[in-house]
C-alpha cells in the first residue's frame, strides 16, 4: 500500500506543470546575447525591499502574456539598485557608488535611469539590439501597461509615434 501511495505521489509530482516565468539572464549570458544583436534588451531595476517592486515583479512580470512576449522579443535581466558586485558589460566595469548621504547604489542602475543621484525604482530600461539605452520608464507598471510598452518598443513604433498614438492603433 505504501508503495502504491508513493508511486501515486511521484506520478502527481511528475504531471505538475511548472508556471512559466521570465527567463532572467545573468550578466555573463547577457554579454554573450548582446553579440547576437537579434533582440532588444530590458533591464528591470529594483530593490528587494521596495513594495512596489515586489508587486510589479509578481503581477506584471508574472503575467503569462508578458512572459511570452518577452521570451520572443527581449533578453531580460534584473538589476538590484544596491547590487554590490562589479558588473562587466558594454566594455567597462560598473561598480558601487556612495551618495552624499552615505547610501550606496550601483552606477549601472544610475546610468540606465539617466540619473546620478536620484534612482527611481522600479524602473524598466529598454535597450536596442546593441543594448544601448532607448528609454527608462521609472514607475511601477501594471501587466497591461508593461505589455503595451513591450510591443511599442519591440516594433520600433516609438520611432514614428507617441505611446498614446500607439495605444489607439495597437491591436495586440
N, C-alpha and C positions, 0 to 999 in steps of 0.2 A: 504494500500500500504506500509506504514512504517513497519507494522508487517511482511509482506512478505519479504521485504528487510532485516529486522533484522534476520528473520529465515534463509534466504539465506546466510547472513554473518556468522551466527552461524554454519550452515552446512559446509561452506567452511573452517572455523577455525577447526572444528572437523575432517575434512578429511585431513588436513595438516599433512604430515608425518615428524616427527622430524628427523633431521640429527643424525646419530649415533655419539657418542663421546666416548673417552676413559673414563672408569669408574675410576676416580682418587679417591683413598681412603683417609680418614683422618687417623691420627696416631693411634687412639684407635681401629679402624676397622682393620688397618694394623697389629697391635699386635695380634688381635684375629685370623686373617687369618694365621699368622705365626705359630700358634699352629697346624694348619691343615697339614702343610708341604706337600701340594699337588700341588703347583705351585711355579715357580720361582718368584722372585720379580724384579721390575725395578723401579729405582728412577730417576726422571728427575730433575736434579739440574740446576736451572735457576735463572735469575734475571728479574723482571718485566720491568726493564729499558734497558735491553740488546736487541738490534735489532735482532741479530742472534737467540736469544732465542725465540723472538716473531715469527719470520719467521718459525723456526723449530716447534714451538708449533702449528702453523696453518697448515703448509704444511705436515710435517712428521706425527705428532700425529693426524692430521685431515684426513689422508688418510684412506679410508674405509677398505682396506686390512690390514693395520697396526692395526686399531681399532679392527677388527675381530680377528686377530691373537693374539693380546694382551689379549683380553677378554677370549680366550680359554686357553692360556698358562701362563699368568702372573697376578700377583697382582701389581698394579701400584700406585705410589704416587709422587706428586710434592714436591720439597723442594726448597723454596726460599733461596738462599745463605745468604740473610740478615734477615732471619726469626728471630723474637725477642723472641718467646716463648721457654720455656724449653720443649724438646721432650723426652718422656719416651719411650724407646724401647731397645731391646736387654739387658735388665736387668740393665739399667743405665739411668741417666738423662743427656741429651745433652743440652748444653747452648750456649749462645752468647759469643764470644771471641773478643778481640780487637787486631788488628795488631799494629806493631811498629809505623805505620804512623797514627794511630788513627781510621782507618776504622774498621768496625765490620764485622764479618762473623759468621756463625753457625758452631760449632765444628763438628756436624754430617755431614755437607756438606764437611768439610775438611777431615774427616775420610773416607767418601765414594769416595773422589777424590784422596786418598792416598797422601795428601799434607797438610802441616801445614800452610804454608804462601802464597801459590800460587794456589788458586782455579780457575780453568778454567770453564767457563760456556758459552754455555750449556755443560753439561756433562750428559751422561746416564750411570748410575751404574747398572750393572747386578748382581743379588744376587741368590744364590742357594735356594733350598726349605726350608732350615733352616734360610734363609735371611742373610747368610754370604756372604761377597763380593766375587764375581768371578772376575770382571774386570770393571774399569771405562773407558768410551770412552769419552775423553774430546774434543769434537768438534761438530760443527753443522752437522747434518746428514740429507740427503735427505730421502724422504719416501722409496725409493728403497734401500738405504744403511741400513736404520733402519730395514726394513723388513728382509733383509739378515742377519743382526746381531741377530734379534729376533729369526729367525729359527736356526741359528748357535748355539746359547746358549740353546734354548729350547730343541733341540735334543741331547744335550751334545756332539755335534761334536767337540767342542773346546778341548775336552779331547783326540781326536785322530788325528786332522789335523789342519792346519792353515786356516785362513779365506780365503786365496787365493785358497787353495785346495778345500775348501767347495764351494766357488763361482763357480768353474768349474763343480763340481759334483751336485750342487743344481738344482733341477728341479721345485722348488716352484713357 
